[in-house]
Amino acid sequence: MCLRLPLLLLLRLLVLFRRPCLSPRYGLRLHFGFLLPSPPFALAEIGSWLACSPRTLSGSLCLPIEAPKISFAAKDIDVTEWKGDMLAVGVTEKDMSKDDNSKFENSLLRKLDSQLGGLLAEVSSEEDFTGKTGQSTVLRLPGLGSKRVGLIGLGQSASTTAAFRGLGEAVAAAAKAAQASDVAVALASFEGLSAESKLNTATAIASGTVLGLYEDNRYRSESKKPALKSVDILGLGAGPDLAKKLKQAEDVSSAVIFGRELVNSPANVLTPAVLAEEASKIASLYGDVFSATILNAEQCKELKMGSYLGVAAASANPPHFIHLRYTPPSGPAKVKLALVGKGLTFDSGGYNIKTGPICSIELMKFDMAGSAAVLGAAKAIGLIKPPGVEVHFIVAACENMISGTGMRPGDIVTASDGKTIEEWILWFVKR
């Protein structure tokens, strides 16, 4: 279990693109990764969305990072007994099959349609709703227990975590459109699911709902907070094990959102110092299991980190080398794991400045996405506190800018391990 949990977090937060390797100095397994960011703001629209003055933007993240606050509960009740703003039912194409009398063959849909006087079958036929992935339809039903009933397509079959996370995202979208405050989610077919599958399904739905509801509105002049406050998951069991899994889903989703908002922050907001500050906040917030070491430029110079300092040499924002350490709250650490994330808060390309339509210099704030993934993982681990594993989080935060103090093509720097490195156009060559 202690090995499985960090790997699950990595799958959520990281894209691994290199095999693990052993560090001879620390004996740690190193992984290198980057976060897949949410779609960036259109450059032309950013100016009209900024809600903070330039002075404020240059010193902090401007507004606190907050995940949507949703109360999740697992209830083992009949869907026809639930009362609230919207009941959302995930259906496959097979679930939408009807008999010769245009009645649903699926027992849950047949029962629900009977309560609605055949309206569900009628509307699904009129709108050609067949349960395909991406399809959805919502009926407004005044006077009944549920104000709205929605059908959300899951495709030919629904057996993967991605499919159920997609269901949660679709539920969030429908809830936002309807300004629903309380929602219930059920599956038309769940009889064949094992107890473990039900736990994982409920977790995926909860994660998808939180991530689907999230919007980064920090820099918009006007924004609406989502109305959704509570989600009941019906028919997948109840009890402490499921409640624990739902809480874990909320924790991991909160960490993913934290990472996304770091990535989305512009470079004049998220400087190396601010990134180090966010790392320190994690260590402070979860001080029972975390410690932090932040090295400044002088300390890095004493450690002869020439290649790192060379990248940062042209920037007015000094570098900060970040090292967070997680120690399990009880028992020995049987495994040591290190996560290393690239922390270049902006990469201009230096004297080989990134120009031309394919270089996308305006998006080079994303060069710190690896560090966002690593710090997001740190937050998730701080919330969950897995036993039996010691985790190190490493980020070399800096900017690659242009000035008279910056590196030039052809310069040679010396790394802390004694290797000399010659800078070429867009890559380094070891000598």
VEXFI-698036 format. One record per residue (C-alpha): residue number from 1; residue in three letters; x, y, z. Coordinates in steps of 0.001 Angstrom, whole numbers, plus 524288, in hexadecimal, padded with zeros to 5 digits. Layout:
(rec NUM,'ALA',(X,Y,Z)),
...
END
This chain:
(rec 1,'MET',(80000,80000,80000)),
(rec 2,'CYS',(80B02,80973,80379)),
(rec 3,'LEU',(8111D,8075B,7F612)),
(rec 4,'ARG',(80458,80806,7EEAA)),
(rec 5,'LEU',(7FFA7,8151F,7F3C0)),
(rec 6,'PRO',(80B0F,81DA1,7EF14)),
(rec 7,'LEU',(80A3E,8171B,7E1C5)),
(rec 8,'LEU',(7FBB5,81A14,7E0EF)),
(rec 9,'LEU',(7FE8D,82833,7E438)),
(rec 10,'LEU',(808E1,828A7,7D9A5)),
(rec 11,'LEU',(7FF67,8235E,7CF9D)),
(rec 12,'ARG',(7F5FE,82E33,7D356)),
(rec 13,'LEU',(7FFE2,83937,7D36F)),
(rec 14,'LEU',(80B70,83567,7CAF6)),
(rec 15,'VAL',(80EB8,830BB,7BD72)),
(rec 16,'LEU',(81AB2,8282F,7BF2E)),
(rec 17,'PHE',(823CF,828FC,7B3A8)),
(rec 18,'ARG',(83034,82310,7B8CD)),
(rec 19,'ARG',(83377,81639,7BF52)),
(rec 20,'PRO',(8367B,816CE,7CDE5)),
(rec 21,'CYS',(844DF,81809,7D104)),
(rec 22,'LEU',(84CB6,816AB,7DD70)),
(rec 23,'SER',(853DD,821FD,7E382)),
(rec 24,'PRO',(86111,81D11,7E894)),
(rec 25,'ARG',(86168,8281D,7F278)),
(rec 26,'TYR',(85419,8267A,7F8D6)),
(rec 27,'GLY',(84FE3,818D3,7F4D2)),
(rec 28,'LEU',(842C4,81E42,7F053)),
(rec 29,'ARG',(83AAC,81A87,7E49A)),
(rec 30,'LEU',(83907,8268E,7DC1F)),
(rec 31,'HIS',(82DBF,82963,7D2FB)),
(rec 32,'PHE',(82CD1,834DF,7C9D4)),
(rec 33,'GLY',(81F91,839C4,7C59A)),
(rec 34,'PHE',(81738,84516,7C166)),
(rec 35,'LEU',(80929,84904,7C396)),
(rec 36,'LEU',(7FF80,84945,7B876)),
(rec 37,'PRO',(7FA06,856FC,7BA21)),
(rec 38,'SER',(7EC06,85AC7,7B7F3)),
(rec 39,'PRO',(7E9CE,862C1,7AB7F)),
(rec 40,'PRO',(7F06E,87020,7ACB1)),
(rec 41,'PHE',(7E979,87D0C,7AC13)),
(rec 42,'ALA',(7E92F,88380,79EBE)),
(rec 43,'LEU',(7F41B,88D94,79ECD)),
(rec 44,'ALA',(7EB8F,8986A,79956)),
(rec 45,'GLU',(7E1C3,896D8,7A45B)),
(rec 46,'ILE',(7EB14,896C0,7AFE3)),
(rec 47,'GLY',(7EC01,8A582,7B0E7)),
(rec 48,'SER',(7DD6A,8A740,7B2BD)),
(rec 49,'TRP',(7DCEF,89C75,7BCEE)),
(rec 50,'LEU',(7E795,8A160,7C605)),
(rec 51,'ALA',(7E17C,8A54F,7D2D8)),
(rec 52,'CYS',(7EDE7,8A93E,7DA1E)),
(rec 53,'SER',(7F756,8B474,7D86E)),
(rec 54,'PRO',(804E7,8B188,7D2BB)),
(rec 55,'ARG',(80AFC,8B45C,7DFF9)),
(rec 56,'THR',(80243,8AA32,7E676)),
(rec 57,'LEU',(8049D,8A06E,7DB9D)),
(rec 58,'SER',(8134C,8A10F,7DD08)),
(rec 59,'GLY',(81339,89D26,7EB52)),
(rec 60,'SER',(809B6,89209,7ED93)),
(rec 61,'LEU',(7FFFB,888BA,7E782)),
(rec 62,'CYS',(7F639,89406,7E854)),
(rec 63,'LEU',(7EAD6,88BD0,7ED2C)),
(rec 64,'PRO',(7EADB,87F73,7F577)),
(rec 65,'ILE',(7E9D7,87266,7EE95)),
(rec 66,'GLU',(7DD47,86B85,7F256)),
(rec 67,'ALA',(7D760,85EF7,7ED4A)),
(rec 68,'PRO',(7C883,85E6D,7EC11)),
(rec 69,'LYS',(7C268,85B45,7F937)),
(rec 70,'ILE',(7B951,84FC1,7F713)),
(rec 71,'SER',(7B3CD,8469D,8014D)),
(rec 72,'PHE',(7B39E,83890,7FC52)),
(rec 73,'ALA',(7AB41,82DE5,80254)),
(rec 74,'ALA',(7A8A9,81FC1,7FE7D)),
(rec 75,'LYS',(79A88,81B9D,80056)),
(rec 76,'ASP',(79487,80E54,7FE21)),
(rec 77,'ILE',(786C3,812E8,7FACA)),
(rec 78,'ASP',(77DD0,8117C,7EF0E)),
(rec 79,'VAL',(77F43,81C37,7E4E7)),
(rec 80,'THR',(770A6,81ECC,7E546)),
(rec 81,'GLU',(771A0,82233,7F3C4)),
(rec 82,'TRP',(77C31,82C7C,7F231)),
(rec 83,'LYS',(7783F,83AC8,7F2F9)),
(rec 84,'GLY',(78058,8463D,7EE35)),
(rec 85,'ASP',(783A5,84F17,7E2CA)),
(rec 86,'MET',(7883E,844FF,7D8E2)),
(rec 87,'LEU',(7892F,83646,7D7A6)),
(rec 88,'ALA',(7937F,8323B,7CD9A)),
(rec 89,'VAL',(79386,8244A,7C878)),
(rec 90,'GLY',(79F0C,81EC3,7C0FB)),
(rec 91,'VAL',(79A4D,815DF,7B608)),
(rec 92,'THR',(7A0E0,80D5D,7ABD8)),
(rec 93,'GLU',(79B9B,80B21,79E30)),
(rec 94,'LYS',(796B9,7FDD1,7A2A4)),
(rec 95,'ASP',(78F4B,8041B,7ADEF)),
(rec 96,'MET',(78792,80C3A,7A428)),
(rec 97,'SER',(781DE,80042,79D5A)),
(rec 98,'LYS',(772F8,7FFF3,79CD9)),
(rec 99,'ASP',(76939,7F50A,79AB2)),
(rec 100,'ASP',(75E7F,7F47C,79076)),
(rec 101,'ASN',(75612,7FD54,798EE)),
(rec 102,'SER',(760A1,807D7,79995)),
(rec 103,'LYS',(7632F,8048D,7A7CE)),
(rec 104,'PHE',(770F3,80432,7AD46)),
(rec 105,'GLU',(77665,7F69B,7AF44)),
(rec 106,'ASN',(77F7F,7FB9D,7B9E6)),
(rec 107,'SER',(77897,7FA05,7C6FD)),
(rec 108,'LEU',(77D25,806DE,7CD08)),
(rec 109,'LEU',(77978,80EF0,7C113)),
(rec 110,'ARG',(76C83,807CB,7BFD7)),
(rec 111,'LYS',(7693C,80AE3,7CE06)),
(rec 112,'LEU',(76D55,81913,7CCBC)),
(rec 113,'ASP',(765F8,81AA3,7BFEB)),
(rec 114,'SER',(759CF,814C6,7C5F0)),
(rec 115,'GLN',(75A30,81EF7,7D0B9)),
(rec 116,'LEU',(75B73,82988,7C654)),
(rec 117,'GLY',(75000,82473,7BE5F)),
(rec 118,'GLY',(7585D,82012,7B2DA)),
(rec 119,'LEU',(75E8B,82D7D,7B11B)),
(rec 120,'LEU',(76C7E,82850,7B1EA)),
(rec 121,'ALA',(76A96,81EB8,7A6B5)),
(rec 122,'GLU',(7635F,828F0,79EB9)),
(rec 123,'VAL',(76DC4,8336F,7A025)),
(rec 124,'SER',(7790E,82A15,79DA0)),
(rec 125,'SER',(7729A,82601,790D8)),
(rec 126,'GLU',(76F81,833EB,78CAF)),
(rec 127,'GLU',(77D5C,8388D,78F60)),
(rec 128,'ASP',(7836D,82C34,789A3)),
(rec 129,'PHE',(78A70,829A0,7966F)),
(rec 130,'THR',(7909C,81C28,79551)),
(rec 131,'GLY',(79A75,81C43,7A078)),
(rec 132,'LYS',(7A661,81F31,7982A)),
(rec 133,'THR',(7B22D,82539,79EBF)),
(rec 134,'GLY',(7B08C,833F3,79F77)),
(rec 135,'GLN',(7A1B8,833C4,79E6F)),
(rec 136,'SER',(79942,83959,7A934)),
(rec 137,'THR',(78B5D,83DDF,7AB06)),
(rec 138,'VAL',(78511,84483,7B6B7)),
(rec 139,'LEU',(7767D,84536,7B994)),
(rec 140,'ARG',(7708E,84F55,7C284)),
(rec 141,'LEU',(76625,84917,7CB15)),
(rec 142,'PRO',(75F0D,852CD,7D3D1)),
(rec 143,'GLY',(75731,84CFE,7DECE)),
(rec 144,'LEU',(75EDC,84049,7E00D)),
(rec 145,'GLY',(7695E,83C34,7E9CC)),
(rec 146,'SER',(77427,83F96,7E02C)),
(rec 147,'LYS',(772E1,84CAD,7D970)),
(rec 148,'ARG',(77AA5,8474D,7CDF5)),
(rec 149,'VAL',(77E46,839E5,7C8D4)),
(rec 150,'GLY',(789EA,8387E,7BFD8)),
(rec 151,'LEU',(78ED5,82D37,7B792)),
(rec 152,'ILE',(79D69,82D1B,7B4B8)),
(rec 153,'GLY',(7A308,8242B,7AA54)),
(rec 154,'LEU',(7AE22,81AE9,7ADBA)),
(rec 155,'GLY',(7AFBF,814A0,7A05C)),
(rec 156,'GLN',(7AF02,80633,79D29)),
(rec 157,'SER',(7B3F3,80241,7AA8C)),
(rec 158,'ALA',(7B913,808B5,7B6D8)),
(rec 159,'SER',(7C38A,80115,7BDDF)),
(rec 160,'THR',(7CF2E,80A42,7BEC5)),
(rec 161,'THR',(7D31A,814BE,7C867)),
(rec 162,'ALA',(7D3CD,81E86,7BD42)),
(rec 163,'ALA',(7C5B0,81BCC,7B967)),
(rec 164,'PHE',(7C08C,81E14,7C723)),
(rec 165,'ARG',(7C90F,82A16,7C8F5)),
(rec 166,'GLY',(7C31A,82F02,7BC51)),
(rec 167,'LEU',(7B5AF,82C91,7C22C)),
(rec 168,'GLY',(7B959,83529,7CDB0)),
(rec 169,'GLU',(7BE0C,83FE6,7C48B)),
(rec 170,'ALA',(7B14A,83F32,7BCE4)),
(rec 171,'VAL',(7A98C,83FF9,7C98E)),
(rec 172,'ALA',(7B138,84C26,7CD5D)),
(rec 173,'ALA',(7AE6F,85265,7C022)),
(rec 174,'ALA',(79FE6,84F69,7C13A)),
(rec 175,'ALA',(79F8F,8548D,7CF2D)),
(rec 176,'LYS',(7A624,8613F,7CB0A)),
(rec 177,'ALA',(79CA0,86316,7BFCC)),
(rec 178,'ALA',(790F4,860CF,7C8BB)),
(rec 179,'GLN',(796D6,86830,7D456)),
(rec 180,'ALA',(793BB,85C1C,7DC6C)),
(rec 181,'SER',(797C1,85C46,7EAA9)),
(rec 182,'ASP',(795C7,84DF5,7EE1A)),
(rec 183,'VAL',(7973E,842BA,7E48E)),
(rec 184,'ALA',(79650,833F5,7E4FF)),
(rec 185,'VAL',(79DA8,82ACA,7DBD9)),
(rec 186,'ALA',(799B3,81CCF,7D8CF)),
(rec 187,'LEU',(79D08,81266,7CED0)),
(rec 188,'ALA',(79242,80BCF,7C715)),
(rec 189,'SER',(799E8,7FF06,7C7D7)),
(rec 190,'PHE',(7A227,7FC1A,7D3C1)),
(rec 191,'GLU',(79DD9,7EE70,7D7C8)),
(rec 192,'GLY',(7A9F0,7E7C3,7D235)),
(rec 193,'LEU',(7B3C2,7F064,7D93E)),
(rec 194,'SER',(7BBF1,7EA5B,7E40C)),
(rec 195,'ALA',(7BD7F,7F13B,7F11D)),
(rec 196,'GLU',(7CAF1,7F64B,7ED30)),
(rec 197,'SER',(7C5E0,7FACB,7DFED)),
(rec 198,'LYS',(7BB0D,80264,7E69A)),
(rec 199,'LEU',(7C50F,8093C,7EF35)),
(rec 200,'ASN',(7CD7E,80CD6,7E388)),
(rec 201,'THR',(7C1B2,8110D,7DB86)),
(rec 202,'ALA',(7BCC3,81A24,7E62D)),
(rec 203,'THR',(7CA75,81FC1,7E7CB)),
(rec 204,'ALA',(7CBB3,8226F,7D935)),
(rec 205,'ILE',(7BE5C,82908,7D8B3)),
(rec 206,'ALA',(7C1FB,831C0,7E435)),
(rec 207,'SER',(7CF22,83572,7DE32)),
(rec 208,'GLY',(7C8EF,8388C,7D121)),
(rec 209,'THR',(7BE90,840FB,7D782)),
(rec 210,'VAL',(7C862,8494B,7DF03)),
(rec 211,'LEU',(7D174,84AEF,7D357)),
(rec 212,'GLY',(7C614,84D63,7CA1C)),
(rec 213,'LEU',(7C08E,857F2,7D2E5)),
(rec 214,'TYR',(7CD98,85EE7,7D466)),
(rec 215,'GLU',(7D05B,86B5D,7CCC7)),
(rec 216,'ASP',(7DC3F,87419,7CE5F)),
(rec 217,'ASN',(7D5B6,8814C,7D035)),
(rec 218,'ARG',(7E077,88821,7D7E4)),
(rec 219,'TYR',(7E370,891EA,7CD2E)),
(rec 220,'ARG',(7D5BF,89482,7C820)),
(rec 221,'SER',(7CF86,8A174,7CB8F)),
(rec 222,'GLU',(7C28B,89A82,7CD89)),
(rec 223,'SER',(7BFFF,88C56,7D0B8)),
(rec 224,'LYS',(7B53A,883EE,7D64B)),
(rec 225,'LYS',(7B767,87A02,7E0E4)),
(rec 226,'PRO',(7B134,86CD3,7DDE3)),
(rec 227,'ALA',(7A481,86A26,7E4F6)),
(rec 228,'LEU',(7A735,85BA1,7E6F3)),
(rec 229,'LYS',(7A912,8589D,7F55C)),
(rec 230,'SER',(7A5CC,84A3D,7F73E)),
(rec 231,'VAL',(7A632,83DB3,7EF4D)),
(rec 232,'ASP',(79FC6,830FE,7F379)),
(rec 233,'ILE',(7A4B3,824A0,7ECD9)),
(rec 234,'LEU',(799C7,81AA3,7EC7F)),
(rec 235,'GLY',(799E4,80BE8,7EB23)),
(rec 236,'LEU',(7A873,8099A,7ECF3)),
(rec 237,'GLY',(7A7D7,80662,7FB51)),
(rec 238,'ALA',(7AA71,80E23,807A5)),
(rec 239,'GLY',(7B2B9,80D4D,813D7)),
(rec 240,'PRO',(7BFFD,811B2,8190D)),
(rec 241,'ASP',(7C838,80B80,80E41)),
(rec 242,'LEU',(7C0EA,812C9,803A5)),
(rec 243,'ALA',(7C0EA,81F63,80B86)),
(rec 244,'LYS',(7CFB8,81E34,80CDD)),
(rec 245,'LYS',(7D14B,81C2C,7FE33)),
(rec 246,'LEU',(7C8DB,82802,7FB37)),
(rec 247,'LYS',(7D109,83054,8046F)),
(rec 248,'GLN',(7DD5F,82B86,7FDB9)),
(rec 249,'ALA',(7D78F,82F24,7F07F)),
(rec 250,'GLU',(7D4FE,83CE7,7F57F)),
(rec 251,'ASP',(7E2F3,83DF7,7FA98)),
(rec 252,'VAL',(7E938,8398E,7EDE2)),
(rec 253,'SER',(7E03D,84257,7E5DA)),
(rec 254,'SER',(7E3D5,84DD9,7EE80)),
(rec 255,'ALA',(7F235,84B0D,7EBEE)),
(rec 256,'VAL',(7EFE8,84A1D,7DD3B)),
(rec 257,'ILE',(7E910,85756,7DD76)),
(rec 258,'PHE',(7F45D,85D1C,7E53B)),
(rec 259,'GLY',(7FDB9,8586E,7DAAC)),
(rec 260,'ARG',(7F519,85DB3,7CFC3)),
(rec 261,'GLU',(7F464,86B1F,7D5DF)),
(rec 262,'LEU',(8031B,86B9B,7D772)),
(rec 263,'VAL',(80475,86881,7C8F2)),
(rec 264,'ASN',(7FA25,8727C,7C515)),
(rec 265,'SER',(80096,87D69,7CCE2)),
(rec 266,'PRO',(807BB,8872D,7C41E)),
(rec 267,'ALA',(81657,888D8,7C5C7)),
(rec 268,'ASN',(81506,89645,7CC1C)),
(rec 269,'VAL',(80CE9,88FAA,7D6AE)),
(rec 270,'LEU',(813E0,882B9,7D878)),
(rec 271,'THR',(8221D,88692,7DA01)),
(rec 272,'PRO',(82C38,87D0F,7DF95)),
(rec 273,'ALA',(82A79,88391,7ECDC)),
(rec 274,'VAL',(81BB5,881C3,7EC91)),
(rec 275,'LEU',(81D33,8738D,7E86C)),
(rec 276,'ALA',(82652,87187,7F400)),
(rec 277,'GLU',(81C68,87858,7FCB4)),
(rec 278,'GLU',(811B9,86F00,7F839)),
(rec 279,'ALA',(81AA1,86379,7FB38)),
(rec 280,'SER',(81D54,868F9,808BF)),
(rec 281,'LYS',(80EB5,86A4C,80B14)),
(rec 282,'ILE',(80CFD,85BC6,80869)),
(rec 283,'ALA',(817A0,8587C,8123E)),
(rec 284,'SER',(81187,861A5,81C33)),
(rec 285,'LEU',(80398,85CE4,81A0E)),
(rec 286,'TYR',(8078F,84EA5,81B9D)),
(rec 287,'GLY',(81280,85103,82542)),
(rec 288,'ASP',(81042,8441B,82C2E)),
(rec 289,'VAL',(81561,83CB0,82050)),
(rec 290,'PHE',(81CB8,846CA,81810)),
(rec 291,'SER',(82964,84E5E,81906)),
(rec 292,'ALA',(82E6F,85876,80F58)),
(rec 293,'THR',(83BDE,85CF7,80B1C)),
(rec 294,'ILE',(83C44,868CB,80200)),
(rec 295,'LEU',(849AE,86CB4,7FCEA)),
(rec 296,'ASN',(84C2B,87A94,7F820)),
(rec 297,'ALA',(855EB,87E93,7EDA8)),
(rec 298,'GLU',(86151,88021,7F727)),
(rec 299,'GLN',(85EFD,872B3,7FD09)),
(rec 300,'CYS',(85E4A,86CBE,7EF6B)),
(rec 301,'LYS',(86B0D,87395,7EC11)),
(rec 302,'GLU',(8717E,86D84,7F807)),
(rec 303,'LEU',(86D00,86035,7F30F)),
(rec 304,'LYS',(87301,8636C,7E5B6)),
(rec 305,'MET',(8662C,8621C,7DE3A)),
(rec 306,'GLY',(86BEE,868F4,7D26D)),
(rec 307,'SER',(862D7,863AD,7C7F7)),
(rec 308,'TYR',(856A9,8672D,7CFD4)),
(rec 309,'LEU',(85BA4,874CA,7D32C)),
(rec 310,'GLY',(85F9E,876C6,7C506)),
(rec 311,'VAL',(85186,8752A,7C096)),
(rec 312,'ALA',(84D05,87EFB,7CAE1)),
(rec 313,'ALA',(85813,888CC,7C8C3)),
(rec 314,'ALA',(85098,89265,7C016)),
(rec 315,'SER',(8444A,89373,7C845)),
(rec 316,'ALA',(840EF,89E1C,7D206)),
(rec 317,'ASN',(83997,8938F,7D999)),
(rec 318,'PRO',(8438B,88B62,7E116)),
(rec 319,'PRO',(842FF,87C7B,7E0BD)),
(rec 320,'HIS',(83DDF,8740A,7EBCE)),
(rec 321,'PHE',(84167,865B5,7ED1A)),
(rec 322,'ILE',(83627,85E84,7F3A7)),
(rec 323,'HIS',(83701,851CA,7FB3E)),
(rec 324,'LEU',(82B17,84CAF,8027F)),
(rec 325,'ARG',(82BE5,84020,80A42)),
(rec 326,'TYR',(82055,837BC,80E44)),
(rec 327,'THR',(82235,82E4E,819A2)),
(rec 328,'PRO',(8173A,824C6,81D0B)),
(rec 329,'PRO',(8101F,8283F,829AE)),
(rec 330,'SER',(812D3,81AFD,82FCD)),
(rec 331,'GLY',(81B26,80F18,82D31)),
(rec 332,'PRO',(82788,80DD9,8251A)),
(rec 333,'ALA',(828D1,8120B,816F1)),
(rec 334,'LYS',(82AC7,8059E,80F15)),
(rec 335,'VAL',(82BDA,80CF4,80230)),
(rec 336,'LYS',(83267,819C4,7FE77)),
(rec 337,'LEU',(82D11,820ED,7F2B1)),
(rec 338,'ALA',(830F9,82DDF,7EC72)),
(rec 339,'LEU',(828EB,83634,7E32B)),
(rec 340,'VAL',(83070,84039,7DB2A)),
(rec 341,'GLY',(8290C,84AED,7D3F3)),
(rec 342,'LYS',(82E12,8551C,7CA6C)),
(rec 343,'GLY',(82C53,86292,7D087)),
(rec 344,'LEU',(82F50,86C3E,7C5A3)),
(rec 345,'THR',(824E3,87673,7C88B)),
(rec 346,'PHE',(8278B,87CD4,7BB5A)),
(rec 347,'ASP',(83074,878B3,7B03F)),
(rec 348,'SER',(8336B,8837C,7A68A)),
(rec 349,'GLY',(83DC8,87B18,7A002)),
(rec 350,'GLY',(84863,88466,7A49F)),
(rec 351,'TYR',(850B0,88A06,799A0)),
(rec 352,'ASN',(84ACE,87F82,790FB)),
(rec 353,'ILE',(83DCB,88626,7936A)),
(rec 354,'LYS',(831CC,87E6B,78FA4)),
(rec 355,'THR',(82C6D,8855A,783A9)),
(rec 356,'GLY',(8233B,88194,778C9)),
(rec 357,'PRO',(8159C,87BBD,778C7)),
(rec 358,'ILE',(819C5,86E1C,77D0C)),
(rec 359,'CYS',(82198,8726C,788F4)),
(rec 360,'SER',(815D3,87741,790EC)),
(rec 361,'ILE',(81DDD,87FE1,799E3)),
(rec 362,'GLU',(8112E,88516,79FC2)),
(rec 363,'LEU',(80EAB,8776C,7A53A)),
(rec 364,'MET',(81C13,87584,7AB42)),
(rec 365,'LYS',(8164A,87757,7B8CC)),
(rec 366,'PHE',(812DD,868EE,7B716)),
(rec 367,'ASP',(8213D,86557,7B86E)),
(rec 368,'MET',(81EE5,863FF,7C70A)),
(rec 369,'ALA',(8140F,859EC,7C530)),
(rec 370,'GLY',(81CCD,84F0D,7CA4B)),
(rec 371,'SER',(81E56,85649,7D720)),
(rec 372,'ALA',(80F94,8583F,7D7C5)),
(rec 373,'ALA',(80DCE,8498F,7D682)),
(rec 374,'VAL',(817CE,84701,7E121)),
(rec 375,'LEU',(81211,850EF,7EA9F)),
(rec 376,'GLY',(8045F,84C13,7E793)),
(rec 377,'ALA',(808E1,83E61,7EB1A)),
(rec 378,'ALA',(80ECE,843DD,7F79E)),
(rec 379,'LYS',(801DA,849E6,7FB6B)),
(rec 380,'ALA',(7FA85,83D44,7F89D)),
(rec 381,'ILE',(8041A,83550,800A6)),
(rec 382,'GLY',(80356,83F3E,80BAA)),
(rec 383,'LEU',(7F49A,83D7F,80BEF)),
(rec 384,'ILE',(7F488,82EA9,80AD8)),
(rec 385,'LYS',(800DE,82BBC,812CF)),
(rec 386,'PRO',(80446,81E4E,80D2D)),
(rec 387,'PRO',(80BF2,8153D,81637)),
(rec 388,'GLY',(818C2,80E67,81372)),
(rec 389,'VAL',(81E53,817D1,8095B)),
(rec 390,'GLU',(82780,8237D,80A1C)),
(rec 391,'VAL',(825E4,82D12,7FEDE)),
(rec 392,'HIS',(82EED,8380E,7FA93)),
(rec 393,'PHE',(829E6,842FB,7F1C0)),
(rec 394,'ILE',(83463,84A52,7EA2C)),
(rec 395,'VAL',(83279,856C1,7E226)),
(rec 396,'ALA',(83D38,85FA6,7DCE5)),
(rec 397,'ALA',(83539,86C16,7DB0A)),
(rec 398,'CYS',(83AAC,876E9,7D26B)),
(rec 399,'GLU',(83853,87F27,7C631)),
(rec 400,'ASN',(83FAF,87ED6,7B94C)),
(rec 401,'MET',(84011,88D10,7B508)),
(rec 402,'ILE',(848DF,89663,7AD43)),
(rec 403,'SER',(8522D,8A091,7B2E1)),
(rec 404,'GLY',(86076,8A43A,7B36A)),
(rec 405,'THR',(86293,89A6A,7BE5B)),
(rec 406,'GLY',(85C95,88F04,7B6F7)),
(rec 407,'MET',(86333,88354,7B0BD)),
(rec 408,'ARG',(8674C,8845D,7A28C)),
(rec 409,'PRO',(86781,87988,79871)),
(rec 410,'GLY',(874A5,872E2,799E7)),
(rec 411,'ASP',(8762F,875C5,7A86A)),
(rec 412,'ILE',(87AE0,86A91,7B0E9)),
(rec 413,'VAL',(875A9,8686E,7BEA4)),
(rec 414,'THR',(87913,85E70,7C910)),
(rec 415,'ALA',(86E90,85672,7CFCA)),
(rec 416,'SER',(86EFA,8526B,7DE13)),
(rec 417,'ASP',(873E7,844DE,7DA63)),
(rec 418,'GLY',(87F9D,84ACA,7D350)),
(rec 419,'LYS',(87A6E,848CC,7C586)),
(rec 420,'THR',(87D2E,853E2,7BC0D)),
(rec 421,'ILE',(87211,85794,7B2F5)),
(rec 422,'GLU',(872E8,85FAF,7A693)),
(rec 423,'GLU',(866A7,86702,7A2B8)),
(rec 424,'TRP',(862CD,865C3,79484)),
(rec 425,'ILE',(8568E,86A98,78DBE)),
(rec 426,'LEU',(84B66,8636C,79472)),
(rec 427,'TRP',(85279,85883,79B65)),
(rec 428,'PHE',(85E4C,8557D,7A3BE)),
(rec 429,'VAL',(869F0,84CE5,7A07C)),
(rec 430,'LYS',(871D1,84680,7AB52)),
(rec 431,'ARG',(88097,846CD,7AA32)),
END
